[in-house]
């Protein structure tokens, strides 16, 4: 049980960093592609945050399994 809580905590901390990075990258990509209105920028940010969920989980699992 302790291992699961530790991995969850690590995953949430990683999600903070990975989520903002992917959301920012998606927003930059949308703006570079010429989508400069509110809806495409917000949708790209949300897509980045959603895409960060499995990425953070995989990174946390990889880091935690090496301990």
WORA-V16042 format. One line per field, one symbol per residue. psi: psi as a letter, one per 40 degrees, with the letter a starting at -180 (. if undefined). burial: I if it has 16 or more other C-alpha atoms within 10 Angstrom, else O. A space follows every 10 residues. Layout:
BEGIN
psi=???
burial=???
END
This chain:
BEGIN
psi=dddddddddd dddddddddd dddddddddd ddeegfiddd dddddddddd dedddddddd ddddde.
burial=OOOOOOIOOI IIOIIOOIIO IIIIOIIIOI OOOOOOOOOO IOOIIIIIIO OIIOIIIOII OOOOOOO
END
